[in-house]
Amino acid sequence: MMIKTARRSLLALTLCAAPAFAAPVLTTEGGIEHRADVSLDLANQLLDATMAACHADGRTAVAAVVDRGGNLVALQRDDNVGPHNTLAAQRKAFTSLSTKTTSRKLSEIARNNPESENLNTLDELLLLGGGVPLKVGNQVIGAIGVAGAGGAAIDEGCALQAIEQVLPKTL
């Protein structure tokens, strides 16, 4: 009986996958919420658009997408980008996901607010611009991080262009 119920639930989620992405909470069954999350397909679309935005400006970079749980979903890295930027991109994405704000904004907050300045002591967070949360409605479903494109504003700009280009198409 439980297997049949699980199969029906899985079938329902599969049939509703495309329109369900737009809703922050897909369904609630038995107290369990099924939430929107970043798929591998969406992550790859975002990365392709991010890298294209950086390349259009004559920049190279590395970009990472994490899902709502902070897990790395996908990563793309140009050939000539320093190896430290790979981890930086992933940590920027995690920082944005975790704090639900851009990593650049969090960096500014930590610099200007004495109560927040100790955020730079958390190894998981990277207080450099280039991380941007991915939002559906008011829900953060993941984040993208960019590093190595030439500075915080440029890294963030590549991510924002990609989000603007890709996310509206999926909603």
N, C-alpha and C positions, 0 to 999 in steps of 0.2 A: 504494500500500500504506500509506504513512504517513498519507494523508488518511483512509482507512478506519479506521485505528487511532485517529486523533484523533476521528473522528465517534463511534466506539464509546465512547471515554473520555468524551466530552462527553455522550452519551446516558446512560451509566451515572451520571455526576454529576447530570444533570438528574432522572433517576428516583429517585435517592437523596437529593435535596437536603434534604427536610424532616428525615428521621431523621439524616442525616449532620451536621447542624448541631450536634448534641449532642456529637459526637466531636471532640476537639482536632485529631487528624490523621485525615483522611478515608481516604485511600489513598496508597500509595506504589507508583509504577510507574516502572521504569527509573531509580530513584534520585531521582525527583521527588516531593516530598510535596505533597499537596493538603490545605490546612488550612482550618479553619472561619474565617469572616470575617463582618463585619457587612454585611448586605444593605441596600439602600435601604428595603425594606419594614420590616425590623427597626429601622433607624434612625428611620423615621417613627413607628413604634409607641412607641419610647422617647421621642421628642420630644413626641408627643401626651400621653403619661403624665406626662412631666416638667412640661410647661406646665400640665396639669390639677392636678398637685400644688401648684405655685406659686400658681395661681389659687384653689385651695381655701383657701389661707392668706391670700388677699387680696393676693397679690404678683404683680408682673409681672417678666418675665425674658427672657433670650435663652439658648437651649440649642443646643449643637452636638454632633454625633456624628462621630468619626473611626474609620476602619477600622484593622486591624492594622498597616497600613503608615503610619499617621498622616495619611492623606488625608481631607479633609472629605467626608463622605457626605451629610449633611443638616444644615440649620440652621433654627430657628424663632425669631422675634423679635417680642415684643409691640410695639405701635405707639409707646408712650411710653418706651421704654428708651433710655438714652444710647448714641450710636453706638460709643463705645469698648468697650462691653460685648460687641459682636459678636466682635471680635478676642480679647477676654479669654476668652470662652467657648471659642473654638476652641483657644487656647493652653493653657487649663486641661485640656481633653481631651487634647491632645498631650502635655502634661506627665505626666498620669496614665498614658497609654499607654506612654510612653517609660520611665518609672520603675517601672511596674507597681504603683503605690500611689496613694492619693488625693493630690491636689495639696495638700490641707490638711495631711496627715501629712508630706509632703515639706517644706512650709513650716516646720513645727515642728522637723524634723530640722535644717534649715539654720540656724534660729535658735539651736538648743541645742548644736550640734556644730561646733566650730571647723574641723574637717576638711571639713565640708560647706557652710560658710557662703558659699563662692564660687559655689555653684550659682546664686545670683541674678545672676551675671554672664553667664549663657548666655541670649542673646536669645530662643531658642526656648521656654525654660521660663518658666512664670509661677507663682511661689510664692505663690499665693492659693488658699484653699479653694474648692471647687466642681467639681473634676475627679475623676471616679471611673472606674477601669478596668472594662471589661466582661469577665468571666471565664466560661469554659466549662471546668469542671474546674480544672486548674492553668494553663490557657492563657489569656493575655490576647488577646482577639480584636478589641479596639477600646476606645474610651472615650467618655464623655459629659462635657461641660463646661457649667456653668451660671454665668451672671453677671447681676448687676443685680437680684437678688431681695431684697437687703437685708443682705448679709454672707456671710462664708465658710460658716458653719454652716447658714444657710438655703439657700444655693445648693446645698451638698452634700446637704442633706436632700431637696430636690426631686429630685435625681438618684437618690439611694438609694431613694426611694419608687417611682420609675419602674422602676428595675432590678428591685426586689422584685416589682413587679406584672407586668412584661413578660417578663423572662428565663425564669422557671420555665415559662411557657406555651409557650415555643419549644423547650424541651429534651425 
